[in-house]
Amino acid sequence: FYGGHPGRSWVKSEAFRRAYDDALAEGCQALDVHSDLLDLAPGTDRDAERLRVEHLLADAGLVLGRAA
């Protein structure tokens, strides 16, 4: 999700963000980590929750890495 590519359309970037947030929510459910990620509207609060969730999932043992 992070990094983007120059010239990528907003629609494609938004699709990546939504898919990433869905994957994080699935990880939360699997590891019993509480999150309000999908309940928040896109914006600063959701961005902050995404970072919080990434750290909680990493602490729970989920390896988050960049795709090749």
N, C-alpha and C positions, 0 to 999 in steps of 0.2 A: 504494500500500500504506500509506503513512504518512498520518497525520491522522485516519483513522477518522471515523465519524459517530456521534453520540449515539444510543443505542437500537439500534445494529447488533448482531445476535446474535453470539455467540462463533463459531458455525458459519460464518457468512458472513465474519467477520473472518479465521478460519483458512483458509477457501477463498481469500481474497484473498492472504494471506501465502504460501500454497503456490504459487499461480499466479505471484506475483512472484518467488519463489525459483526456480521453473522457468524463468522468462524470463531471470533473471540467469545461470543455469547455461547456458542456450542461448547467451547473449552471450559467456560465457567460452569455450565450445566454438568459436564462430565466430571469436573473436579470439585463440585459443590462449593464454588466461589460465588459470593453474592455480587451482583452487578446490576446497575440501572442503565447500562449502556444503550440498549435498544429502546428504552423509555424516554430518552432525552432527544430533543430536537437537534439537528445538526448545528454546530456552533462551538463556542468556547467551552461550555459545560460538557458537551459530549467529547470534545477533544481531550479534556482533562480526565474524564472518566475512562477513555480509551487508554491513556497512559497508565492510570492507576491499575486497570485490569491487566494490562501487559505485565506490569511488575508483580501483581498477585499471582498470575498464572505462571510466571517464571519461578517465583518462590515455591509454587506448588509442584514444580518439576516439569512443566511444559516448556519444551525448547522452541523458542520463537526465532526463526532465522529468515534471512532473505532468500527468495527464490533465485535459482541460478539463471 
